[in-house]
Amino acid sequence: VFRHGATNRDQADTDPLNHDNVSKQRLLSESGKELGRQVGESFKALQIPLGAVYTSKFNRAVETGRLIGGKDPTALLDVTEGGLVVTPIENDRRAEALRRMVGTRPVDATNSLIVTHRPNILDAFGKDWFDVKEGEASVFKPDGSGKAVLVARVQAIDWVRAAAK
């Protein structure tokens, strides 16, 4: 589970119910795009097999998923930030959906890539993720009972460093 890459901090989501209106969203910064490309290249160099790529419907998550995963992702409402524009019940549903996705073992011998947002990660996994950084990955392993165990939290640059060794 990745939080989307670094964004332009002078932008805001001013039309949060219309995910197709990219011009009204906070977008990846140039450094966020570059680091996303580097992480994608690092996954290849480290021979980390990626299967399904799922993202939020916000462009910054879709673009992060494309850069890391190397293909067009499947954008899902289940991992899209709802914030204050959806009900607390809907935010809870999305948190549970993310937990279910993470607890589901991929059918092939690959890793699923999920790109979402800090509120979704915090709601799904708890207060220990209050400081989740842009581009940070939380690596989970399904435990076979529908739940998942945290393996590691990895900053984006650490994938690049590992591939350079």
Secondary structure, 3 states (H helix, E strand, C coil): CEECCCECCCCCCCCCCCCCCHHHCCCECHHHHHHHHHHHHHHHHCCCCEEEEEECCCHHHHHHHHHHHCCCCEECHHHCCCHHHCCHHHHHHHHHHHHHHHCCCCCCCCEEEEEECHHHHHHHHCHHHCCCCCCCEEEEEECCCCCEEEEEEECHHHHHHHHHC
